[in-house]
Amino acid sequence: MQQEGLIKHLGISTVSAEQIAEARSIAPIVCVQNFYNLAHRVDDELIESLAAQDIAYVPYFPLGGFTPLQSDALESVATRLDTTPMAVALAWLPQRSPNVLLIPGTSSVAHLRDNINGAELALSEDELTELNSIG
């Protein structure tokens, strides 16, 4: 379909490094979307590998999905920054690696505020270290 001009870029979801390599042997891949957040970080090495290959990584369930993120460290950082834990969790993701892109869902005005606050929040190295201890 790409060769026919019907689609410009290809992205794949819920895949392993091996599956990404297989897909790349067929066509160029520009984006991978997998389950990833502050507490569920099985893709840490994969994110680094994709960054080296200039492939974007879009985490789904960035706030934990059906089990919202909960952590004393997350609560502590949010309290010190006078924001919500969810805003901190969102802010952590793009600071994790330059190839991480967020597409956070929004189901309420409060959730939209968390998304905006997370986008505007810059975490310090000490805060990042504290949050990295969660995963």
N, CA, C and O atoms as a Tinker XYZ file with bonds, in Angstrom:
   540  protein
     1  N      0.822000   -1.192000    0.000000    73     2
     2  CA     0.000000    0.000000    0.000000    64     1     3
     3  C      0.869000    1.259000    0.000000    63     2     4     5
     4  O      0.519000    2.274000   -0.603000    81     3
     5  N      2.000000    1.169000    0.685000    73     3     6
     6  CA     2.902000    2.320000    0.704000    64     5     7
     7  C      3.494000    2.541000   -0.685000    63     6     8     9
     8  O      3.585000    3.675000   -1.155000    81     7
     9  N      3.888000    1.468000   -1.329000    73     7    10
    10  CA     4.464000    1.577000   -2.671000    64     9    11
    11  C      3.437000    2.094000   -3.676000    63    10    12    13
    12  O      3.801000    2.702000   -4.683000    81    11
    13  N      2.157000    1.852000   -3.404000    73    11    14
    14  CA     1.089000    2.330000   -4.282000    64    13    15
    15  C      0.686000    3.769000   -3.950000    63    14    16    17
    16  O     -0.169000    4.341000   -4.626000    81    15
    17  N      1.292000    4.355000   -2.920000    73    15    18
    18  CA     0.982000    5.722000   -2.539000    64    17    19
    19  C     -0.287000    5.877000   -1.725000    63    18    20    21
    20  O     -0.774000    6.993000   -1.546000    81    19
    21  N     -0.833000    4.767000   -1.225000    73    19    22
    22  CA    -2.068000    4.832000   -0.450000    64    21    23
    23  C     -1.826000    5.253000    0.999000    63    22    24    25
    24  O     -2.705000    5.830000    1.638000    81    23
    25  N     -0.643000    4.965000    1.505000    73    23    26
    26  CA    -0.257000    5.407000    2.842000    64    25    27
    27  C      1.167000    5.935000    2.781000    63    26    28    29
    28  O      1.973000    5.481000    1.969000    81    27
    29  N      1.469000    6.888000    3.635000    73    27    30
    30  CA     2.802000    7.483000    3.598000    64    29    31
    31  C      3.751000    6.819000    4.589000    63    30    32    33
    32  O      4.876000    6.470000    4.232000    81    31
    33  N      3.301000    6.641000    5.842000    73    31    34
    34  CA     4.164000    6.090000    6.879000    64    33    35
    35  C      3.497000    4.897000    7.544000    63    34    36    37
    36  O      2.271000    4.787000    7.577000    81    35
    37  N      4.329000    4.005000    8.072000    73    35    38
    38  CA     3.829000    2.825000    8.758000    64    37    39
    39  C      4.211000    2.870000   10.232000    63    38    40    41
    40  O      5.340000    3.213000   10.584000    81    39
    41  N      3.260000    2.521000   11.080000    73    39    42
    42  CA     3.502000    2.350000   12.498000    64    41    43
    43  C      2.966000    0.993000   12.904000    63    42    44    45
    44  O      2.036000    0.471000   12.290000    81    43
    45  N      3.560000    0.425000   13.947000    73    43    46
    46  CA     3.111000   -0.881000   14.426000    64    45    47
    47  C      2.895000   -0.805000   15.933000    63    46    48    49
    48  O      3.456000    0.057000   16.609000    81    47
    49  N      2.081000   -1.711000   16.447000    73    47    50
    50  CA     1.694000   -1.637000   17.852000    64    49    51
    51  C      1.780000   -3.000000   18.519000    63    50    52    53
    52  O      1.570000   -4.041000   17.897000    81    51
    53  N      2.099000   -2.956000   19.813000    73    51    54
    54  CA     2.164000   -4.138000   20.667000    64    53    55
    55  C      3.102000   -5.173000   20.059000    63    54    56    57
    56  O      2.705000   -6.296000   19.751000    81    55
    57  N      4.360000   -4.762000   19.895000    73    55    58
    58  CA     5.344000   -5.603000   19.220000    64    57    59
    59  C      6.632000   -5.719000   20.041000    63    58    60    61
    60  O      6.934000   -4.879000   20.888000    81    59
    61  N      7.369000   -6.779000   19.761000    73    59    62
    62  CA     8.673000   -7.007000   20.376000    64    61    63
    63  C      9.771000   -6.483000   19.448000    63    62    64    65
    64  O      9.499000   -6.108000   18.307000    81    63
    65  N     10.992000   -6.460000   19.933000    73    63    66
    66  CA    12.128000   -6.041000   19.100000    64    65    67
    67  C     12.258000   -6.943000   17.877000    63    66    68    69
    68  O     12.579000   -6.470000   16.787000    81    67
    69  N     12.011000   -8.229000   18.053000    73    67    70
    70  CA    12.105000   -9.170000   16.932000    64    69    71
    71  C     11.038000   -8.871000   15.880000    63    70    72    73
    72  O     11.316000   -8.918000   14.682000    81    71
    73  N      9.842000   -8.570000   16.318000    73    71    74
    74  CA     8.769000   -8.250000   15.378000    64    73    75
    75  C      9.045000   -6.938000   14.653000    63    74    76    77
    76  O      8.723000   -6.797000   13.473000    81    75
    77  N      9.635000   -5.987000   15.350000    73    75    78
    78  CA    10.004000   -4.726000   14.706000    64    77    79
    79  C     11.043000   -4.979000   13.621000    63    78    80    81
    80  O     10.937000   -4.439000   12.520000    81    79
    81  N     12.038000   -5.793000   13.924000    73    79    82
    82  CA    13.067000   -6.120000   12.932000    64    81    83
    83  C     12.446000   -6.797000   11.716000    63    82    84    85
    84  O     12.814000   -6.496000   10.581000    81    83
    85  N     11.514000   -7.703000   11.947000    73    83    86
    86  CA    10.849000   -8.382000   10.828000    64    85    87
    87  C     10.041000   -7.391000    9.995000    63    86    88    89
    88  O     10.081000   -7.432000    8.765000    81    87
    89  N      9.307000   -6.504000   10.664000    73    87    90
    90  CA     8.519000   -5.504000    9.944000    64    89    91
    91  C      9.421000   -4.581000    9.138000    63    90    92    93
    92  O      9.094000   -4.217000    8.008000    81    91
    93  N     10.565000   -4.200000    9.723000    73    91    94
    94  CA    11.495000   -3.302000    9.022000    64    93    95
    95  C     12.127000   -3.984000    7.813000    63    94    96    97
    96  O     12.565000   -3.309000    6.881000    81    95
    97  N     12.178000   -5.303000    7.819000    73    95    98
    98  CA    12.718000   -6.009000    6.654000    64    97    99
    99  C     11.730000   -5.957000    5.481000    63    98   100   101
   100  O     12.095000   -6.226000    4.336000    81    99
   101  N     10.486000   -5.609000    5.782000    73    99   102
   102  CA     9.440000   -5.532000    4.762000    64   101   103
   103  C      9.248000   -4.092000    4.281000    63   102   104   105
   104  O      9.113000   -3.842000    3.083000    81   103
   105  N      9.237000   -3.148000    5.230000    73   103   106
   106  CA     8.972000   -1.745000    4.889000    64   105   107
   107  C      9.519000   -0.851000    6.001000    63   106   108   109
   108  O      9.708000   -1.314000    7.126000    81   107
   109  N      9.774000    0.416000    5.701000    73   107   110
   110  CA    10.233000    1.336000    6.752000    64   109   111
   111  C      9.144000    1.549000    7.808000    63   110   112   113
   112  O      7.967000    1.700000    7.481000    81   111
   113  N      9.553000    1.557000    9.066000    73   111   114
   114  CA     8.646000    1.787000   10.189000    64   113   115
   115  C      9.045000    3.114000   10.829000    63   114   116   117
   116  O     10.225000    3.349000   11.091000    81   115
   117  N      8.063000    3.982000   11.082000    73   115   118
   118  CA     8.378000    5.291000   11.684000    64   117   119
   119  C      7.921000    5.403000   13.129000    63   118   120   121
   120  O      8.322000    6.327000   13.836000    81   119
   121  N      7.077000    4.461000   13.580000    73   119   122
   122  CA     6.518000    4.590000   14.920000    64   121   123
   123  C      6.154000    3.225000   15.486000    63   122   124   125
   124  O      5.648000    2.351000   14.783000    81   123
   125  N      6.426000    3.069000   16.779000    73   123   126
   126  CA     6.019000    1.877000   17.519000    64   125   127
   127  C      5.171000    2.336000   18.690000    63   126   128   129
   128  O      5.525000    3.285000   19.390000    81   127
   129  N      4.042000    1.656000   18.904000    73   127   130
   130  CA     3.168000    1.983000   20.026000    64   129   131
   131  C      3.006000    0.735000   20.885000    63   130   132   133
   132  O      2.434000   -0.264000   20.451000    81   131
   133  N      3.523000    0.809000   22.118000    73   131   134
   134  CA     3.448000   -0.295000   23.064000    64   133   135
   135  C      2.979000    0.207000   24.420000    63   134   136   137
   136  O      2.974000    1.409000   24.684000    81   135
   137  N      2.587000   -0.725000   25.271000    73   135   138
   138  CA     2.189000   -0.419000   26.646000    64   137   139
   139  C      3.432000   -0.008000   27.422000    63   138   140   141
   140  O      4.387000   -0.776000   27.539000    81   139
   141  N      3.407000    1.231000   27.960000    73   139   142
   142  CA     4.572000    1.743000   28.680000    64   141   143
   143  C      4.149000    2.920000   29.541000    63   142   144   145
   144  O      3.379000    3.778000   29.110000    81   143
   145  N      4.660000    2.948000   30.751000    73   143   146
   146  CA     4.454000    4.092000   31.634000    64   145   147
   147  C      5.483000    4.035000   32.756000    63   146   148   149
   148  O      6.357000    3.169000   32.763000    81   147
   149  N      5.378000    4.935000   33.674000    73   147   150
   150  CA     6.331000    5.070000   34.763000    64   149   151
   151  C      6.511000    3.784000   35.560000    63   150   152   153
   152  O      7.613000    3.497000   36.028000    81   151
   153  N      5.446000    3.010000   35.717000    73   151   154
   154  CA     5.504000    1.781000   36.509000    64   153   155
   155  C      5.676000    0.524000   35.661000    63   154   156   157
   156  O      6.114000   -0.505000   36.174000    81   155
   157  N      5.343000    0.590000   34.392000    73   155   158
   158  CA     5.438000   -0.570000   33.487000    64   157   159
   159  C      6.481000   -0.242000   32.413000    63   158   160   161
   160  O      6.162000    0.349000   31.381000    81   159
   161  N      7.733000   -0.636000   32.677000    73   159   162
   162  CA     8.842000   -0.169000   31.842000    64   161   163
   163  C      9.618000   -1.307000   31.183000    63   162   164   165
   164  O     10.844000   -1.251000   31.094000    81   163
   165  N      8.925000   -2.318000   30.730000    73   163   166
   166  CA     9.612000   -3.434000   30.093000    64   165   167
   167  C     10.267000   -3.034000   28.770000    63   166   168   169
   168  O     11.139000   -3.748000   28.274000    81   167
   169  N      9.860000   -1.915000   28.201000    73   167   170
   170  CA    10.407000   -1.472000   26.910000    64   169   171
   171  C     11.568000   -0.480000   27.044000    63   170   172   173
   172  O     11.922000    0.171000   26.060000    81   171
   173  N     12.160000   -0.348000   28.217000    73   171   174
   174  CA    13.256000    0.614000   28.382000    64   173   175
   175  C     14.348000    0.441000   27.327000    63   174   176   177
   176  O     14.737000    1.411000   26.676000    81   175
   177  N     14.839000   -0.767000   27.156000    73   175   178
   178  CA    15.899000   -1.006000   26.159000    64   177   179
   179  C     15.382000   -0.788000   24.743000    63   178   180   181
   180  O     16.103000   -0.263000   23.894000    81   179
   181  N     14.159000   -1.179000   24.487000    73   179   182
   182  CA    13.578000   -1.010000   23.154000    64   181   183
   183  C     13.479000    0.469000   22.789000    63   182   184   185
   184  O     13.754000    0.843000   21.649000    81   183
   185  N     13.091000    1.310000   23.742000    73   183   186
   186  CA    12.994000    2.748000   23.482000    64   185   187
   187  C     14.347000    3.299000   23.064000    63   186   188   189
   188  O     14.434000    4.085000   22.120000    81   187
   189  N     15.398000    2.893000   23.757000    73   187   190
   190  CA    16.748000    3.347000   23.403000    64   189   191
   191  C     17.139000    2.875000   22.005000    63   190   192   193
   192  O     17.711000    3.638000   21.226000    81   191
   193  N     16.834000    1.640000   21.694000    73   191   194
   194  CA    17.147000    1.093000   20.371000    64   193   195
   195  C     16.393000    1.845000   19.271000    63   194   196   197
   196  O     16.966000    2.180000   18.234000    81   195
   197  N     15.118000    2.103000   19.506000    73   195   198
   198  CA    14.322000    2.833000   18.515000    64   197   199
   199  C     14.825000    4.262000   18.349000    63   198   200   201
   200  O     14.847000    4.786000   17.235000    81   199
   201  N     15.226000    4.892000   19.439000    73   199   202
   202  CA    15.767000    6.257000   19.350000    64   201   203
   203  C     16.991000    6.273000   18.452000    63   202   204   205
   204  O     17.154000    7.189000   17.645000    81   203
   205  N     17.851000    5.274000   18.580000    73   203   206
   206  CA    19.060000    5.185000   17.755000    64   205   207
   207  C     18.718000    4.974000   16.280000    63   206   208   209
   208  O     19.518000    5.294000   15.401000    81   207
   209  N     17.529000    4.435000   16.016000    73   207   210
   210  CA    17.088000    4.187000   14.641000    64   209   211
   211  C     16.141000    5.281000   14.126000    63   210   212   213
   212  O     15.560000    5.143000   13.049000    81   211
   213  N     15.989000    6.364000   14.894000    73   211   214
   214  CA    15.075000    7.463000   14.548000    64   213   215
   215  C     13.638000    6.998000   14.360000    63   214   216   217
   216  O     12.944000    7.439000   13.444000    81   215
   217  N     13.202000    6.101000   15.238000    73   215   218
   218  CA    11.829000    5.602000   15.212000    64   217   219
   219  C     11.115000    6.123000   16.463000    63   218   220   221
   220  O     11.604000    5.956000   17.580000    81   219
   221  N      9.977000    6.743000   16.268000    73   219   222
   222  CA     9.203000    7.279000   17.377000    64   221   223
   223  C      8.602000    6.152000   18.206000    63   222   224   225
   224  O      8.312000    5.067000   17.700000    81   223
   225  N      8.423000    6.437000   19.492000    73   223   226
   226  CA     7.792000    5.487000   20.408000    64   225   227
   227  C      6.620000    6.195000   21.074000    63   226   228   229
   228  O      6.796000    7.231000   21.714000    81   227
   229  N      5.427000    5.635000   20.923000    73   227   230
   230  CA     4.210000    6.209000   21.500000    64   229   231
   231  C      3.677000    5.233000   22.543000    63   230   232   233
   232  O      3.190000    4.158000   22.193000    81   231
   233  N      3.766000    5.595000   23.818000    73   231   234
   234  CA     3.261000    4.686000   24.847000    64   233   235
   235  C      1.741000    4.723000   24.931000    63   234   236   237
   236  O      1.134000    5.795000   24.925000    81   235
   237  N      1.130000    3.540000   25.010000    73   235   238
   238  CA    -0.289000    3.545000   25.333000    64   237   239
   239  C     -0.444000    3.173000   26.805000    63   238   240   241
   240  O      0.427000    2.528000   27.388000    81   239
   241  N     -1.537000    3.578000   27.382000    73   239   242
   242  CA    -1.775000    3.520000   28.830000    64   241   243
   243  C     -0.677000    4.279000   29.576000    63   242   244   245
   244  O     -0.094000    3.740000   30.517000    81   243
   245  N     -0.384000    5.527000   29.171000    73   243   246
   246  CA     0.682000    6.292000   29.822000    64   245   247
   247  C      0.389000    6.619000   31.291000    63   246   248   249
   248  O      1.287000    6.988000   32.047000    81   247
   249  N     -0.882000    6.477000   31.678000    73   247   250
   250  CA    -1.255000    6.738000   33.065000    64   249   251
   251  C     -1.659000    5.459000   33.793000    63   250   252   253
   252  O     -2.248000    5.518000   34.873000    81   251
   253  N     -1.349000    4.321000   33.214000    73   251   254
   254  CA    -1.618000    3.048000   33.857000    64   253   255
   255  C     -2.772000    2.265000   33.287000    63   254   256   257
   256  O     -2.931000    1.089000   33.614000    81   255
   257  N     -3.578000    2.869000   32.452000    73   255   258
   258  CA    -4.697000    2.136000   31.859000    64   257   259
   259  C     -5.810000    1.900000   32.855000    63   258   260   261
   260  O     -6.286000    2.834000   33.501000    81   259
   261  N     -6.227000    0.645000   32.980000    73   259   262
   262  CA    -7.350000    0.303000   33.851000    64   261   263
   263  C     -6.953000    0.302000   35.328000    63   262   264   265
   264  O     -7.811000    0.264000   36.210000    81   263
   265  N     -5.642000    0.344000   35.588000    73   263   266
   266  CA    -5.121000    0.431000   36.952000    64   265   267
   267  C     -4.279000    1.694000   37.038000    63   266   268   269
   268  O     -3.082000    1.652000   36.753000    81   267
   269  N     -4.873000    2.810000   37.422000    73   267   270
   270  CA    -4.134000    4.081000   37.453000    64   269   271
   271  C     -2.847000    3.992000   38.279000    63   270   272   273
   272  O     -2.783000    3.277000   39.279000    81   271
   273  N     -1.844000    4.720000   37.846000    73   271   274
   274  CA    -0.542000    4.726000   38.521000    64   273   275
   275  C     -0.682000    5.205000   39.959000    63   274   276   277
   276  O     -1.377000    6.182000   40.241000    81   275
   277  N     -0.014000    4.505000   40.855000    73   275   278
   278  CA     0.020000    4.901000   42.254000    64   277   279
   279  C      1.406000    4.590000   42.795000    63   278   280   281
   280  O      1.907000    3.476000   42.642000    81   279
   281  N      2.019000    5.576000   43.427000    73   279   282
   282  CA     3.352000    5.404000   43.983000    64   281   283
   283  C      3.625000    6.513000   44.972000    63   282   284   285
   284  O      3.233000    7.660000   44.757000    81   283
   285  N      4.303000    6.170000   46.064000    73   283   286
   286  CA     4.680000    7.195000   47.035000    64   285   287
   287  C      5.610000    8.220000   46.399000    63   286   288   289
   288  O      5.477000    9.417000   46.653000    81   287
   289  N      6.555000    7.760000   45.571000    73   287   290
   290  CA     7.485000    8.682000   44.911000    64   289   291
   291  C      6.736000    9.622000   43.976000    63   290   292   293
   292  O      7.015000   10.820000   43.948000    81   291
   293  N      5.798000    9.097000   43.219000    73   291   294
   294  CA     4.994000    9.920000   42.304000    64   293   295
   295  C      4.195000   10.962000   43.087000    63   294   296   297
   296  O      4.156000   12.135000   42.713000    81   295
   297  N      3.569000   10.531000   44.159000    73   295   298
   298  CA     2.804000   11.457000   45.014000    64   297   299
   299  C      3.713000   12.539000   45.603000    63   298   300   301
   300  O      3.341000   13.711000   45.652000    81   299
   301  N      4.895000   12.138000   46.046000    73   299   302
   302  CA     5.833000   13.071000   46.670000    64   301   303
   303  C      6.287000   14.149000   45.690000    63   302   304   305
   304  O      6.293000   15.334000   46.022000    81   303
   305  N      6.667000   13.736000   44.484000    73   303   306
   306  CA     7.107000   14.700000   43.466000    64   305   307
   307  C      5.952000   15.629000   43.104000    63   306   308   309
   308  O      6.147000   16.838000   42.985000    81   307
   309  N      4.760000   15.080000   42.929000    73   307   310
   310  CA     3.601000   15.903000   42.574000    64   309   311
   311  C      3.306000   16.931000   43.660000    63   310   312   313
   312  O      3.007000   18.086000   43.358000    81   311
   313  N      3.387000   16.517000   44.914000    73   311   314
   314  CA     3.131000   17.446000   46.022000    64   313   315
   315  C      4.149000   18.580000   46.030000    63   314   316   317
   316  O      3.786000   19.745000   46.193000    81   315
   317  N      5.425000   18.239000   45.852000    73   315   318
   318  CA     6.468000   19.269000   45.843000    64   317   319
   319  C      6.298000   20.240000   44.683000    63   318   320   321
   320  O      6.623000   21.421000   44.808000    81   319
   321  N      5.792000   19.753000   43.559000    73   319   322
   322  CA     5.614000   20.600000   42.380000    64   321   323
   323  C      4.232000   21.247000   42.324000    63   322   324   325
   324  O      3.926000   21.981000   41.384000    81   323
   325  N      3.406000   20.977000   43.320000    73   323   326
   326  CA     2.063000   21.521000   43.396000    64   325   327
   327  C      1.247000   21.203000   42.142000    63   326   328   329
   328  O      0.627000   22.074000   41.531000    81   327
   329  N      1.275000   19.930000   41.793000    73   327   330
   330  CA     0.507000   19.464000   40.642000    64   329   331
   331  C     -0.027000   18.073000   40.959000    63   330   332   333
   332  O      0.111000   17.599000   42.086000    81   331
   333  N     -0.624000   17.427000   39.994000    73   331   334
   334  CA    -1.192000   16.090000   40.215000    64   333   335
   335  C     -0.189000   15.005000   39.848000    63   334   336   337
   336  O      0.708000   15.230000   39.036000    81   335
   337  N     -0.342000   13.829000   40.447000    73   335   338
   338  CA     0.522000   12.703000   40.070000    64   337   339
   339  C      0.426000   12.373000   38.576000    63   338   340   341
   340  O      1.418000   11.989000   37.957000    81   339
   341  N     -0.767000   12.524000   38.004000    73   339   342
   342  CA    -0.929000   12.190000   36.593000    64   341   343
   343  C     -0.160000   13.170000   35.695000    63   342   344   345
   344  O      0.406000   12.766000   34.678000    81   343
   345  N     -0.139000   14.452000   36.069000    73   343   346
   346  CA     0.639000   15.432000   35.305000    64   345   347
   347  C      2.120000   15.085000   35.371000    63   346   348   349
   348  O      2.826000   15.192000   34.368000    81   347
   349  N      2.598000   14.670000   36.546000    73   347   350
   350  CA     4.004000   14.283000   36.697000    64   349   351
   351  C      4.305000   13.046000   35.849000    63   350   352   353
   352  O      5.331000   12.986000   35.172000    81   351
   353  N      3.406000   12.064000   35.891000    73   351   354
   354  CA     3.614000   10.836000   35.108000    64   353   355
   355  C      3.683000   11.139000   33.619000    63   354   356   357
   356  O      4.488000   10.545000   32.901000    81   355
   357  N      2.842000   12.062000   33.148000    73   355   358
   358  CA     2.886000   12.449000   31.737000    64   357   359
   359  C      4.161000   13.224000   31.415000    63   358   360   361
   360  O      4.761000   13.020000   30.360000    81   359
   361  N      4.576000   14.106000   32.314000    73   359   362
   362  CA     5.787000   14.904000   32.087000    64   361   363
   363  C      7.019000   14.020000   32.025000    63   362   364   365
   364  O      7.953000   14.322000   31.282000    81   363
   365  N      7.042000   12.939000   32.786000    73   363   366
   366  CA     8.186000   12.035000   32.817000    64   365   367
   367  C      8.434000   11.378000   31.456000    63   366   368   369
   368  O      9.584000   11.178000   31.065000    81   367
   369  N      7.378000   11.050000   30.749000    73   367   370
   370  CA     7.519000   10.268000   29.512000    64   369   371
   371  C      8.370000   10.943000   28.436000    63   370   372   373
   372  O      9.341000   10.328000   27.993000    81   371
   373  N      8.075000   12.165000   27.984000    73   371   374
   374  CA     8.925000   12.759000   26.947000    64   373   375
   375  C     10.326000   13.109000   27.450000    63   374   376   377
   376  O     11.257000   13.250000   26.657000    81   375
   377  N     10.472000   13.248000   28.780000    73   375   378
   378  CA    11.806000   13.487000   29.316000    64   377   379
   379  C     12.596000   12.184000   29.419000    63   378   380   381
   380  O     13.812000   12.205000   29.606000    81   379
   381  N     11.909000   11.063000   29.299000    73   379   382
   382  CA    12.543000    9.746000   29.333000    64   381   383
   383  C     13.461000    9.548000   28.126000    63   382   384   385
   384  O     14.566000    9.021000   28.254000    81   383
   385  N     12.991000    9.975000   26.958000    73   383   386
   386  CA    13.764000    9.834000   25.728000    64   385   387
   387  C     13.183000   10.783000   24.682000    63   386   388   389
   388  O     11.972000   11.000000   24.652000    81   387
   389  N     14.037000   11.352000   23.821000    73   387   390
   390  CA    13.529000   12.314000   22.839000    64   389   391
   391  C     12.607000   11.707000   21.778000    63   390   392   393
   392  O     11.902000   12.441000   21.086000    81   391
   393  N     12.603000   10.387000   21.643000    73   391   394
   394  CA    11.728000    9.778000   20.636000    64   393   395
   395  C     10.356000    9.387000   21.188000    63   394   396   397
   396  O      9.524000    8.853000   20.455000    81   395
   397  N     10.112000    9.652000   22.488000    73   395   398
   398  CA     8.812000    9.339000   23.080000    64   397   399
   399  C      7.833000   10.460000   22.755000    63   398   400   401
   400  O      8.085000   11.628000   23.050000    81   399
   401  N      6.718000   10.088000   22.146000    73   399   402
   402  CA     5.658000   11.027000   21.788000    64   401   403
   403  C      4.393000   10.636000   22.530000    63   402   404   405
   404  O      4.073000    9.453000   22.637000    81   403
   405  N      3.687000   11.607000   23.033000    73   403   406
   406  CA     2.471000   11.322000   23.789000    64   405   407
   407  C      1.217000   11.649000   23.000000    63   406   408   409
   408  O      1.142000   12.656000   22.295000    81   407
   409  N      0.237000   10.770000   23.138000    73   407   410
   410  CA    -1.106000   11.029000   22.645000    64   409   411
   411  C     -2.051000   10.672000   23.796000    63   410   412   413
   412  O     -2.755000    9.664000   23.738000    81   411
   413  N     -2.063000   11.511000   24.849000    73   411   414
   414  CA    -2.902000   11.167000   25.998000    64   413   415
   415  C     -4.376000   11.381000   25.689000    63   414   416   417
   416  O     -4.758000   12.380000   25.081000    81   415
   417  N     -5.187000   10.438000   26.113000    73   415   418
   418  CA    -6.626000   10.572000   25.939000    64   417   419
   419  C     -7.191000   11.548000   26.960000    63   418   420   421
   420  O     -6.559000   11.836000   27.976000    81   419
   421  N     -8.357000   12.039000   26.686000    73   419   422
   422  CA    -8.989000   12.989000   27.592000    64   421   423
   423  C    -10.464000   12.646000   27.700000    63   422   424   425
   424  O    -11.184000   12.590000   26.704000    81   423
   425  N    -10.901000   12.415000   28.948000    73   423   426
   426  CA   -12.310000   12.079000   29.156000    64   425   427
   427  C    -13.039000   13.105000   30.008000    63   426   428   429
   428  O    -14.242000   12.983000   30.240000    81   427
   429  N    -12.306000   14.127000   30.480000    73   427   430
   430  CA   -12.934000   15.154000   31.314000    64   429   431
   431  C    -12.085000   16.418000   31.266000    63   430   432   433
   432  O    -10.948000   16.395000   30.795000    81   431
   433  N    -12.639000   17.509000   31.753000    73   431   434
   434  CA   -11.899000   18.765000   31.815000    64   433   435
   435  C    -10.706000   18.614000   32.764000    63   434   436   437
   436  O     -9.619000   19.116000   32.479000    81   435
   437  N    -10.906000   17.926000   33.887000    73   435   438
   438  CA    -9.802000   17.712000   34.842000    64   437   439
   439  C     -8.671000   16.915000   34.189000    63   438   440   441
   440  O     -7.495000   17.207000   34.402000    81   439
   441  N     -9.029000   15.925000   33.407000    73   439   442
   442  CA    -8.022000   15.124000   32.703000    64   441   443
   443  C     -7.287000   15.978000   31.670000    63   442   444   445
   444  O     -6.073000   15.856000   31.510000    81   443
   445  N     -8.013000   16.829000   30.980000    73   443   446
   446  CA    -7.389000   17.746000   30.021000    64   445   447
   447  C     -6.390000   18.656000   30.728000    63   446   448   449
   448  O     -5.305000   18.914000   30.206000    81   447
   449  N     -6.755000   19.147000   31.922000    73   447   450
   450  CA    -5.828000   19.990000   32.692000    64   449   451
   451  C     -4.563000   19.227000   33.060000    63   450   452   453
   452  O     -3.464000   19.775000   32.978000    81   451
   453  N     -4.709000   17.955000   33.470000    73   451   454
   454  CA    -3.534000   17.128000   33.766000    64   453   455
   455  C     -2.640000   17.004000   32.533000    63   454   456   457
   456  O     -1.417000   17.104000   32.631000    81   455
   457  N     -3.257000   16.789000   31.379000    73   455   458
   458  CA    -2.484000   16.666000   30.140000    64   457   459
   459  C     -1.707000   17.943000   29.846000    63   458   460   461
   460  O     -0.528000   17.893000   29.496000    81   459
   461  N     -2.364000   19.077000   29.987000    73   459   462
   462  CA    -1.712000   20.365000   29.729000    64   461   463
   463  C     -0.608000   20.621000   30.744000    63   462   464   465
   464  O      0.494000   21.031000   30.380000    81   463
   465  N     -0.902000   20.379000   32.019000    73   463   466
   466  CA     0.101000   20.576000   33.062000    64   465   467
   467  C      1.308000   19.667000   32.838000    63   466   468   469
   468  O      2.449000   20.089000   33.028000    81   467
   469  N      1.063000   18.435000   32.440000    73   467   470
   470  CA     2.158000   17.507000   32.166000    64   469   471
   471  C      3.025000   17.966000   31.013000    63   470   472   473
   472  O      4.244000   17.796000   31.037000    81   471
   473  N      2.395000   18.548000   30.000000    73   471   474
   474  CA     3.147000   19.025000   28.836000    64   473   475
   475  C      4.027000   20.216000   29.178000    63   474   476   477
   476  O      5.071000   20.420000   28.559000    81   475
   477  N      3.612000   20.998000   30.158000    73   475   478
   478  CA     4.350000   22.206000   30.521000    64   477   479
   479  C      5.353000   21.987000   31.647000    63   478   480   481
   480  O      6.128000   22.889000   31.964000    81   479
   481  N      5.351000   20.818000   32.248000    73   479   482
   482  CA     6.145000   20.551000   33.439000    64   481   483
   483  C      7.542000   20.052000   33.076000    63   482   484   485
   484  O      7.687000   19.074000   32.343000    81   483
   485  N      8.559000   20.723000   33.588000    73   483   486
   486  CA     9.952000   20.281000   33.400000    64   485   487
   487  C     10.432000   19.694000   34.722000    63   486   488   489
   488  O     10.443000   20.376000   35.747000    81   487
   489  N     10.821000   18.443000   34.690000    73   487   490
   490  CA    11.283000   17.756000   35.897000    64   489   491
   491  C     12.791000   17.908000   36.041000    63   490   492   493
   492  O     13.527000   17.837000   35.056000    81   491
   493  N     13.248000   18.117000   37.280000    73   491   494
   494  CA    14.684000   18.237000   37.540000    64   493   495
   495  C     15.344000   16.865000   37.502000    63   494   496   497
   496  O     14.663000   15.840000   37.509000    81   495
   497  N     16.663000   16.850000   37.463000    73   495   498
   498  CA    17.398000   15.573000   37.479000    64   497   499
   499  C     17.087000   14.789000   38.753000    63   498   500   501
   500  O     16.938000   13.568000   38.704000    81   499
   501  N     16.987000   15.477000   39.888000    73   499   502
   502  CA    16.658000   14.797000   41.149000    64   501   503
   503  C     15.261000   14.181000   41.090000    63   502   504   505
   504  O     15.051000   13.062000   41.558000    81   503
   505  N     14.315000   14.910000   40.517000    73   503   506
   506  CA    12.952000   14.380000   40.387000    64   505   507
   507  C     12.918000   13.199000   39.430000    63   506   508   509
   508  O     12.228000   12.212000   39.688000    81   507
   509  N     13.652000   13.289000   38.334000    73   507   510
   510  CA    13.716000   12.178000   37.389000    64   509   511
   511  C     14.314000   10.944000   38.045000    63   510   512   513
   512  O     13.824000    9.832000   37.847000    81   511
   513  N     15.376000   11.138000   38.829000    73   511   514
   514  CA    16.000000   10.015000   39.532000    64   513   515
   515  C     15.006000    9.367000   40.488000    63   514   516   517
   516  O     14.900000    8.143000   40.550000    81   515
   517  N     14.284000   10.192000   41.228000    73   515   518
   518  CA    13.283000    9.661000   42.164000    64   517   519
   519  C     12.202000    8.891000   41.421000    63   518   520   521
   520  O     11.811000    7.804000   41.846000    81   519
   521  N     11.720000    9.443000   40.324000    73   519   522
   522  CA    10.680000    8.769000   39.552000    64   521   523
   523  C     11.200000    7.507000   38.880000    63   522   524   525
   524  O     10.470000    6.521000   38.772000    81   523
   525  N     12.452000    7.522000   38.426000    73   523   526
   526  CA    13.029000    6.333000   37.780000    64   525   527
   527  C     13.138000    5.150000   38.737000    63   526   528   529
   528  O     13.236000    4.004000   38.300000    81   527
   529  N     13.123000    5.421000   40.026000    73   527   530
   530  CA    13.190000    4.331000   41.002000    64   529   531
   531  C     11.883000    3.547000   41.069000    63   530   532   533
   532  O     11.842000    2.463000   41.650000    81   531
   533  N     10.827000    4.079000   40.486000    73   531   534
   534  CA     9.522000    3.408000   40.510000    64   533   535
   535  C      9.542000    2.160000   39.631000    63   534   536   537
   536  O      9.029000    1.113000   40.025000    81   535
   537  N     10.121000    2.266000   38.466000    73   535   538
   538  CA    10.058000    1.183000   37.491000    64   537   539
   539  C     10.889000    0.024000   37.728000    63   538   540
   540  O     10.874000   -0.919000   36.936000    81   539
